[in-house]
Amino acid sequence: MKTYLPQIERRILVRPNQTYGILNYDLDNAYPQRMLELVAGSPTAKDCWNKRTKFIAGNGLEQKELGKQVMNSKGLTIAKLLKALATDKALFTGFGIHVNYNASFRITSVSYVKFEDIRMGDSDNPETADKYALYSDWGRKTWKNIMRSKITFLDRYDPDAEVISEQVRAAGGWENYKGQLFYFNPEVDDYPLIEADSVWEDFETEAGIKIFNNREVTTGFLPSTMLFMQSRREEAENTRPDADEYAGINIPTQLEKDLGAFQGAKSAQKIIVIEYEDENSKPEFKAYPIQNNDKLFETTERSVEARIIKGFSVPKELINAEKSSGLSNGSEKKQAILEFNDNTASDRLDLSETLAEIFSRFYRDINPDSNWNIIPVTAIAADDTPGIKAGNSINELLQSTIPQKSKIAALVYAYGFKQAEAEAMCP
């Protein structure tokens, strides 16, 4: 007996683009831009993205003063760089860093590059292979066409002195050298999907529900209506001068303008005009019944929200804390924070290892201890102001020079941690 499996389409297609010497990020080369728009229109997806960002960035680096170090001439600090990288890692699962070198092959500047602006060079094109193309408008929001002259190509990150020398020579000297791009990509020679790609259709559904609700409110919940009226002759007020050439196309009459204004700015289409040929017919309004979608929308909204939260792998207690039960003592939320810290531990490790790699080659030693560990979000810290203040106080306590036993006692008696948890936080 044969078993037939449903055909599942690939989520993105990567094709060479000979015009720009790149590999397209899906057929329209705008997959990241489309996903950003969908997330922006979905409150739940935006909240999940923010939560993942918060947990990946954690409470900053263990080396507290390190975050204030400035990395380039534009004043970018390591703390801001960490937050920007965590933001891209949380949604796109990847990120980009631009570095430049001096003649001693030491990194002199580090800059953040938006992940959605990066495209891989075509490996079959000798001019763009092993390079990355940077452009700020792949989605063509600002300009109708992509301007080839504004695409910047950067070499792939490779700190080897011989490789850099060859790249500088090919660029025509240090004054023309543009540096390299460190491109973190969980895929191998392919583009990554966003964190919750499996449910991006639900982003669109939630945005549609939001628009529907807004339309109902802005039209005053006007019931759908049919207007029956006698057939009108073409009137002077709406006949176009070129009516002979374009028959049947007229400008709106005053009646049509008034009806449009009555229906609201969002084109709710609550009134349909139906004309009668019979001159004796009198105009009348007649409401026509429509299905009551309240319950249907409520059920759909809940299921869509649940799938989006699951797609981002965020514990529901961190998104819908007010809907969860038994949170009077914060135990469920505390457990959710611990769980999500474990879930995002590998992401924090990726950022720590990347920062360690990049800044080990910096022209000055900014981290003698080579400690690039990121502090996880403290379980006691909530989204409210008191929780944030408590989290900051705990971090200061952990980094203080008081004896270990005093730290543990403070965590247990002042902040409510269990003995084992407090001891684990104070190795």
C-alpha positions as a Python dict, from the first residue, in 0.01 Angstrom:
ca = {
    (1, 'M'): (0, 0, 0),
    (2, 'K'): (140, 336, -102),
    (3, 'T'): (147, 628, 135),
    (4, 'Y'): (99, 976, -10),
    (5, 'L'): (242, 1270, 181),
    (6, 'P'): (115, 1624, 124),
    (7, 'Q'): (340, 1844, -87),
    (8, 'I'): (506, 2112, 124),
    (9, 'E'): (639, 2414, -62),
    (10, 'R'): (981, 2549, 26),
    (11, 'R'): (951, 2857, 242),
    (12, 'I'): (1213, 3054, 45),
    (13, 'L'): (1386, 3011, -288),
    (14, 'V'): (1748, 3119, -336),
    (15, 'R'): (1832, 3205, -695),
    (16, 'P'): (2132, 3383, -855),
    (17, 'N'): (2065, 3741, -958),
    (18, 'Q'): (2302, 3818, -1245),
    (19, 'T'): (2204, 4185, -1256),
    (20, 'Y'): (2341, 4258, -910),
    (21, 'G'): (2580, 3965, -867),
    (22, 'I'): (2399, 3831, -559),
    (23, 'L'): (2183, 3543, -445),
    (24, 'N'): (1822, 3651, -412),
    (25, 'Y'): (1667, 3615, -66),
    (26, 'D'): (1352, 3445, -202),
    (27, 'L'): (1201, 3513, -546),
    (28, 'D'): (1140, 3883, -480),
    (29, 'N'): (1471, 3919, -293),
    (30, 'A'): (1276, 4080, -8),
    (31, 'Y'): (1199, 3798, 237),
    (32, 'P'): (1338, 3983, 544),
    (33, 'Q'): (1154, 4301, 448),
    (34, 'R'): (824, 4114, 408),
    (35, 'M'): (867, 3943, 742),
    (36, 'L'): (940, 4275, 914),
    (37, 'E'): (616, 4419, 777),
    (38, 'L'): (416, 4116, 887),
    (39, 'V'): (563, 4123, 1237),
    (40, 'A'): (497, 4497, 1263),
    (41, 'G'): (128, 4435, 1186),
    (42, 'S'): (90, 4155, 1444),
    (43, 'P'): (88, 4268, 1811),
    (44, 'T'): (158, 3916, 1938),
    (45, 'A'): (449, 3860, 1699),
    (46, 'K'): (599, 4199, 1791),
    (47, 'D'): (568, 4116, 2161),
    (48, 'C'): (732, 3775, 2111),
    (49, 'W'): (1017, 3934, 1915),
    (50, 'N'): (1073, 4186, 2194),
    (51, 'K'): (1072, 3910, 2456),
    (52, 'R'): (1329, 3702, 2266),
    (53, 'T'): (1547, 4012, 2223),
    (54, 'K'): (1528, 4090, 2594),
    (55, 'F'): (1630, 3740, 2696),
    (56, 'I'): (1909, 3707, 2438),
    (57, 'A'): (2060, 4043, 2538),
    (58, 'G'): (1999, 3949, 2902),
    (59, 'N'): (2107, 4200, 3163),
    (60, 'G'): (2419, 4293, 2971),
    (61, 'L'): (2775, 4170, 3000),
    (62, 'E'): (2919, 4043, 3325),
    (63, 'Q'): (3201, 4294, 3280),
    (64, 'K'): (2984, 4593, 3361),
    (65, 'E'): (3221, 4870, 3247),
    (66, 'L'): (3280, 4694, 2916),
    (67, 'G'): (2946, 4807, 2777),
    (68, 'K'): (3058, 5172, 2781),
    (69, 'Q'): (3354, 5113, 2549),
    (70, 'V'): (3321, 5302, 2217),
    (71, 'M'): (3383, 5097, 1904),
    (72, 'N'): (3386, 5345, 1615),
    (73, 'S'): (3386, 5712, 1521),
    (74, 'K'): (3005, 5726, 1537),
    (75, 'G'): (3003, 5656, 1910),
    (76, 'L'): (2871, 5300, 1900),
    (77, 'T'): (2923, 5133, 2238),
    (78, 'I'): (2949, 4761, 2305),
    (79, 'A'): (2623, 4775, 2504),
    (80, 'K'): (2437, 4923, 2203),
    (81, 'L'): (2605, 4675, 1969),
    (82, 'L'): (2495, 4386, 2192),
    (83, 'K'): (2133, 4505, 2192),
    (84, 'A'): (2131, 4551, 1812),
    (85, 'L'): (2279, 4205, 1750),
    (86, 'A'): (2031, 4048, 1994),
    (87, 'T'): (1743, 4217, 1811),
    (88, 'D'): (1842, 4061, 1478),
    (89, 'K'): (1928, 3725, 1635),
    (90, 'A'): (1585, 3711, 1800),
    (91, 'L'): (1396, 3737, 1470),
    (92, 'F'): (1629, 3648, 1183),
    (93, 'T'): (1848, 3402, 1382),
    (94, 'G'): (2152, 3580, 1231),
    (95, 'F'): (2332, 3915, 1238),
    (96, 'G'): (2604, 4117, 1067),
    (97, 'I'): (2908, 4312, 1190),
    (98, 'H'): (3131, 4534, 975),
    (99, 'V'): (3499, 4556, 1073),
    (100, 'N'): (3789, 4752, 935),
    (101, 'Y'): (4164, 4711, 985),
    (102, 'N'): (4481, 4913, 1008),
    (103, 'A'): (4811, 4833, 838),
    (104, 'S'): (4904, 4614, 1135),
    (105, 'F'): (4602, 4396, 1056),
    (106, 'R'): (4429, 4491, 1380),
    (107, 'I'): (4061, 4584, 1386),
    (108, 'T'): (4017, 4958, 1433),
    (109, 'S'): (3640, 4996, 1403),
    (110, 'V'): (3334, 4779, 1457),
    (111, 'S'): (2989, 4867, 1321),
    (112, 'Y'): (2645, 4708, 1329),
    (113, 'V'): (2483, 4616, 995),
    (114, 'K'): (2110, 4550, 966),
    (115, 'F'): (2056, 4186, 881),
    (116, 'E'): (1782, 4266, 629),
    (117, 'D'): (2028, 4479, 429),
    (118, 'I'): (2271, 4190, 366),
    (119, 'R'): (2274, 3968, 59),
    (120, 'M'): (2525, 3696, -24),
    (121, 'G'): (2738, 3733, -334),
    (122, 'D'): (2683, 3491, -622),
    (123, 'S'): (2938, 3211, -579),
    (124, 'D'): (2942, 3160, -959),
    (125, 'N'): (3033, 3525, -1021),
    (126, 'P'): (3412, 3576, -981),
    (127, 'E'): (3362, 3946, -902),
    (128, 'T'): (3118, 3893, -612),
    (129, 'A'): (3203, 3545, -482),
    (130, 'D'): (3302, 3546, -113),
    (131, 'K'): (3154, 3892, -78),
    (132, 'Y'): (2838, 4039, 70),
    (133, 'A'): (2619, 4308, -82),
    (134, 'L'): (2479, 4581, 144),
    (135, 'Y'): (2183, 4790, 31),
    (136, 'S'): (1923, 4974, 238),
    (137, 'D'): (1619, 4926, 11),
    (138, 'W'): (1604, 4573, -127),
    (139, 'G'): (1227, 4587, -73),
    (140, 'R'): (1200, 4892, -302),
    (141, 'K'): (1007, 5104, -55),
    (142, 'T'): (1195, 5426, -128),
    (143, 'W'): (1290, 5379, -492),
    (144, 'K'): (1110, 5180, -759),
    (145, 'N'): (1434, 5033, -891),
    (146, 'I'): (1747, 4914, -713),
    (147, 'M'): (2043, 5139, -792),
    (148, 'R'): (2346, 4921, -864),
    (149, 'S'): (2579, 5211, -792),
    (150, 'K'): (2457, 5231, -431),
    (151, 'I'): (2521, 4863, -349),
    (152, 'T'): (2828, 4821, -130),
    (153, 'F'): (3024, 4496, -153),
    (154, 'L'): (3229, 4383, 145),
    (155, 'D'): (3470, 4091, 171),
    (156, 'R'): (3386, 3793, 388),
    (157, 'Y'): (3535, 3808, 738),
    (158, 'D'): (3878, 3650, 751),
    (159, 'P'): (4137, 3798, 993),
    (160, 'D'): (4431, 3623, 828),
    (161, 'A'): (4697, 3884, 744),
    (162, 'E'): (4769, 3740, 397),
    (163, 'V'): (4399, 3740, 309),
    (164, 'I'): (4361, 4101, 421),
    (165, 'S'): (4672, 4203, 225),
    (166, 'E'): (4528, 4049, -92),
    (167, 'Q'): (4194, 4222, -38),
    (168, 'V'): (4367, 4557, 16),
    (169, 'R'): (4571, 4507, -301),
    (170, 'A'): (4258, 4421, -500),
    (171, 'A'): (4086, 4734, -363),
    (172, 'G'): (4372, 4956, -477),
    (173, 'G'): (4527, 5034, -140),
    (174, 'W'): (4427, 5099, 220),
    (175, 'E'): (4256, 5426, 128),
    (176, 'N'): (4007, 5232, -89),
    (177, 'Y'): (3967, 4928, 135),
    (178, 'K'): (3614, 4892, 278),
    (179, 'G'): (3682, 4619, 533),
    (180, 'Q'): (3504, 4288, 597),
    (181, 'L'): (3165, 4163, 706),
    (182, 'F'): (3122, 3909, 984),
    (183, 'Y'): (2799, 3737, 877),
    (184, 'F'): (2652, 3504, 1137),
    (185, 'N'): (2419, 3264, 961),
    (186, 'P'): (2293, 2937, 1112),
    (187, 'E'): (2254, 2795, 761),
    (188, 'V'): (2534, 2668, 537),
    (189, 'D'): (2555, 2857, 207),
    (190, 'D'): (2187, 2948, 233),
    (191, 'Y'): (1967, 3216, 385),
    (192, 'P'): (1800, 3152, 723),
    (193, 'L'): (1427, 3159, 790),
    (194, 'I'): (1298, 3387, 1063),
    (195, 'E'): (1248, 3237, 1408),
    (196, 'A'): (872, 3183, 1362),
    (197, 'D'): (858, 3129, 987),
    (198, 'S'): (627, 2829, 1029),
    (199, 'V'): (348, 3060, 1148),
    (200, 'W'): (404, 3379, 948),
    (201, 'E'): (59, 3335, 792),
    (202, 'D'): (-80, 3385, 1143),
    (203, 'F'): (95, 3724, 1161),
    (204, 'E'): (-108, 3824, 857),
    (205, 'T'): (-428, 3679, 1005),
    (206, 'E'): (-390, 3873, 1330),
    (207, 'A'): (-320, 4192, 1138),
    (208, 'G'): (-635, 4129, 932),
    (209, 'I'): (-847, 4087, 1245),
    (210, 'K'): (-706, 4413, 1379),
    (211, 'I'): (-797, 4596, 1056),
    (212, 'F'): (-1146, 4445, 1058),
    (213, 'N'): (-1209, 4561, 1415),
    (214, 'N'): (-1079, 4907, 1334),
    (215, 'R'): (-1308, 4929, 1033),
    (216, 'E'): (-1609, 4836, 1243),
    (217, 'V'): (-1527, 5102, 1501),
    (218, 'T'): (-1454, 5382, 1252),
    (219, 'T'): (-1785, 5315, 1071),
    (220, 'G'): (-1985, 5316, 1394),
    (221, 'F'): (-2083, 4947, 1352),
    (222, 'L'): (-2320, 5059, 1074),
    (223, 'P'): (-2534, 4762, 961),
    (224, 'S'): (-2490, 4650, 602),
    (225, 'T'): (-2764, 4809, 389),
    (226, 'M'): (-2900, 4802, 34),
    (227, 'L'): (-3035, 5122, -123),
    (228, 'F'): (-3305, 5053, -386),
    (229, 'M'): (-3375, 5352, -613),
    (230, 'Q'): (-3499, 5434, -960),
    (231, 'S'): (-3255, 5427, -1247),
    (232, 'R'): (-3075, 5757, -1297),
    (233, 'R'): (-3012, 5936, -1624),
    (234, 'E'): (-2655, 6047, -1687),
    (235, 'E'): (-2644, 6390, -1531),
    (236, 'A'): (-2445, 6696, -1622),
    (237, 'E'): (-2267, 6689, -1290),
    (238, 'N'): (-2105, 6353, -1344),
    (239, 'T'): (-2058, 6324, -1724),
    (240, 'R'): (-1696, 6339, -1833),
    (241, 'P'): (-1594, 6564, -2123),
    (242, 'D'): (-1453, 6258, -2301),
    (243, 'A'): (-1768, 6047, -2243),
    (244, 'D'): (-1789, 5958, -2613),
    (245, 'E'): (-1443, 5801, -2602),
    (246, 'Y'): (-1479, 5640, -2259),
    (247, 'A'): (-1840, 5529, -2235),
    (248, 'G'): (-1972, 5430, -1895),
    (249, 'I'): (-1692, 5601, -1700),
    (250, 'N'): (-1814, 5906, -1512),
    (251, 'I'): (-1703, 6112, -1216),
    (252, 'P'): (-1895, 6052, -890),
    (253, 'T'): (-2223, 6238, -841),
    (254, 'Q'): (-2297, 6434, -523),
    (255, 'L'): (-2514, 6141, -406),
    (256, 'E'): (-2225, 5900, -448),
    (257, 'K'): (-1990, 6137, -265),
    (258, 'D'): (-2235, 6170, 23),
    (259, 'L'): (-2279, 5795, 47),
    (260, 'G'): (-1903, 5750, 51),
    (261, 'A'): (-1864, 5998, 335),
    (262, 'F'): (-2148, 5833, 527),
    (263, 'Q'): (-1975, 5497, 509),
    (264, 'G'): (-1659, 5619, 676),
    (265, 'A'): (-1298, 5674, 575),
    (266, 'K'): (-1207, 5306, 565),
    (267, 'S'): (-1435, 5213, 274),
    (268, 'A'): (-1648, 4984, 486),
    (269, 'Q'): (-1883, 4913, 191),
    (270, 'K'): (-2184, 4904, 422),
    (271, 'I'): (-2419, 5044, 156),
    (272, 'I'): (-2483, 4886, -183),
    (273, 'V'): (-2676, 5092, -444),
    (274, 'I'): (-2918, 4895, -667),
    (275, 'E'): (-3105, 5084, -939),
    (276, 'Y'): (-3462, 5023, -1059),
    (277, 'E'): (-3581, 5082, -1415),
    (278, 'D'): (-3941, 5132, -1300),
    (279, 'E'): (-4005, 5508, -1261),
    (280, 'N'): (-4278, 5444, -1004),
    (281, 'S'): (-4041, 5269, -765),
    (282, 'K'): (-3959, 5462, -453),
    (283, 'P'): (-3609, 5463, -299),
    (284, 'E'): (-3588, 5269, 22),
    (285, 'F'): (-3321, 5140, 256),
    (286, 'K'): (-3328, 4777, 354),
    (287, 'A'): (-3076, 4620, 591),
    (288, 'Y'): (-2965, 4271, 494),
    (289, 'P'): (-2858, 4026, 761),
    (290, 'I'): (-2497, 3912, 785),
    (291, 'Q'): (-2340, 3637, 990),
    (292, 'N'): (-2250, 3732, 1345),
    (293, 'N'): (-1872, 3691, 1343),
    (294, 'D'): (-1804, 3791, 1705),
    (295, 'K'): (-1757, 3438, 1838),
    (296, 'L'): (-1581, 3323, 1523),
    (297, 'F'): (-1331, 3609, 1541),
    (298, 'E'): (-1278, 3557, 1913),
    (299, 'T'): (-1195, 3190, 1862),
    (300, 'T'): (-972, 3264, 1563),
    (301, 'E'): (-788, 3538, 1749),
    (302, 'R'): (-711, 3309, 2044),
    (303, 'S'): (-587, 3023, 1825),
    (304, 'V'): (-376, 3256, 1609),
    (305, 'E'): (-220, 3415, 1916),
    (306, 'A'): (-138, 3074, 2064),
    (307, 'R'): (29, 2956, 1741),
    (308, 'I'): (241, 3271, 1713),
    (309, 'I'): (361, 3234, 2072),
    (310, 'K'): (445, 2870, 2006),
    (311, 'G'): (622, 2962, 1682),
    (312, 'F'): (857, 3194, 1871),
    (313, 'S'): (906, 2932, 2146),
    (314, 'V'): (818, 3190, 2412),
    (315, 'P'): (650, 3062, 2732),
    (316, 'K'): (290, 3186, 2726),
    (317, 'E'): (322, 3316, 3083),
    (318, 'L'): (560, 3585, 2955),
    (319, 'I'): (317, 3703, 2687),
    (320, 'N'): (-21, 3659, 2858),
    (321, 'A'): (70, 3681, 3223),
    (322, 'E'): (-265, 3836, 3311),
    (323, 'K'): (-449, 3533, 3167),
    (324, 'S'): (-246, 3275, 3356),
    (325, 'S'): (-365, 3129, 3680),
    (326, 'G'): (-184, 3105, 4012),
    (327, 'L'): (49, 3398, 3957),
    (328, 'S'): (-17, 3566, 4291),
    (329, 'N'): (327, 3464, 4415),
    (330, 'G'): (493, 3490, 4074),
    (331, 'S'): (595, 3122, 4080),
    (332, 'E'): (469, 3039, 3729),
    (333, 'K'): (628, 3346, 3575),
    (334, 'K'): (953, 3280, 3760),
    (335, 'Q'): (956, 2925, 3621),
    (336, 'A'): (881, 3060, 3272),
    (337, 'I'): (1175, 3300, 3296),
    (338, 'L'): (1408, 3017, 3399),
    (339, 'E'): (1276, 2804, 3113),
    (340, 'F'): (1320, 3082, 2857),
    (341, 'N'): (1669, 3153, 2985),
    (342, 'D'): (1756, 2790, 2904),
    (343, 'N'): (1585, 2823, 2565),
    (344, 'T'): (1793, 3129, 2470),
    (345, 'A'): (2123, 3016, 2628),
    (346, 'S'): (2268, 2908, 2292),
    (347, 'D'): (2181, 3248, 2142),
    (348, 'R'): (2366, 3430, 2419),
    (349, 'L'): (2660, 3195, 2369),
    (350, 'D'): (2666, 3279, 1996),
    (351, 'L'): (2686, 3651, 2078),
    (352, 'S'): (2950, 3600, 2347),
    (353, 'E'): (3172, 3393, 2119),
    (354, 'T'): (3131, 3643, 1836),
    (355, 'L'): (3228, 3939, 2055),
    (356, 'A'): (3524, 3742, 2190),
    (357, 'E'): (3642, 3664, 1835),
    (358, 'I'): (3604, 4019, 1703),
    (359, 'F'): (3752, 4205, 1998),
    (360, 'S'): (4040, 3964, 2048),
    (361, 'R'): (4173, 4128, 1730),
    (362, 'F'): (4091, 4487, 1831),
    (363, 'Y'): (4375, 4738, 1816),
    (364, 'R'): (4357, 4792, 2193),
    (365, 'D'): (4291, 4551, 2476),
    (366, 'I'): (3951, 4647, 2614),
    (367, 'N'): (3884, 4324, 2802),
    (368, 'P'): (4198, 4189, 2974),
    (369, 'D'): (3995, 3915, 3147),
    (370, 'S'): (3850, 3796, 2813),
    (371, 'N'): (3513, 3758, 2984),
    (372, 'W'): (3232, 3815, 2733),
    (373, 'N'): (2962, 3626, 2923),
    (374, 'I'): (2609, 3771, 2913),
    (375, 'I'): (2405, 3780, 3234),
    (376, 'P'): (2070, 3598, 3188),
    (377, 'V'): (1748, 3778, 3284),
    (378, 'T'): (1697, 3734, 3658),
    (379, 'A'): (1398, 3521, 3750),
    (380, 'I'): (1273, 3780, 3999),
    (381, 'A'): (1266, 4056, 3739),
    (382, 'A'): (928, 4124, 3580),
    (383, 'D'): (821, 4363, 3307),
    (384, 'D'): (706, 4627, 3555),
    (385, 'T'): (926, 4902, 3697),
    (386, 'P'): (966, 4744, 4045),
    (387, 'G'): (1075, 4419, 3884),
    (388, 'I'): (1331, 4591, 3665),
    (389, 'K'): (1471, 4780, 3964),
    (390, 'A'): (1491, 4454, 4160),
    (391, 'G'): (1676, 4289, 3875),
    (392, 'N'): (1928, 4573, 3859),
    (393, 'S'): (1978, 4555, 4236),
    (394, 'I'): (2042, 4181, 4216),
    (395, 'N'): (2300, 4233, 3941),
    (396, 'E'): (2479, 4493, 4152),
    (397, 'L'): (2469, 4255, 4448),
    (398, 'L'): (2619, 3969, 4245),
    (399, 'Q'): (2899, 4192, 4114),
    (400, 'S'): (2982, 4341, 4453),
    (401, 'T'): (3284, 4241, 4661),
    (402, 'I'): (3093, 4134, 4973),
    (403, 'P'): (3149, 3775, 5096),
    (404, 'Q'): (2974, 3494, 4912),
    (405, 'K'): (2772, 3391, 5220),
    (406, 'S'): (2636, 3744, 5252),
    (407, 'K'): (2530, 3744, 4887),
    (408, 'I'): (2351, 3412, 4927),
    (409, 'A'): (2175, 3528, 5243),
    (410, 'A'): (2056, 3847, 5072),
    (411, 'L'): (1921, 3652, 4774),
    (412, 'V'): (1732, 3410, 5001),
    (413, 'Y'): (1589, 3649, 5259),
    (414, 'A'): (1558, 3972, 5062),
    (415, 'Y'): (1461, 3845, 4717),
    (416, 'G'): (1295, 3511, 4791),
    (417, 'F'): (1529, 3275, 4606),
    (418, 'K'): (1567, 2917, 4722),
    (419, 'Q'): (1896, 2822, 4885),
    (420, 'A'): (2009, 2610, 4588),
    (421, 'E'): (1922, 2885, 4340),
    (422, 'A'): (2110, 3147, 4541),
    (423, 'E'): (2417, 2926, 4567),
    (424, 'A'): (2410, 2861, 4191),
    (425, 'M'): (2403, 3236, 4127),
    (426, 'C'): (2709, 3289, 4350),
    (427, 'P'): (2970, 3035, 4232),
}
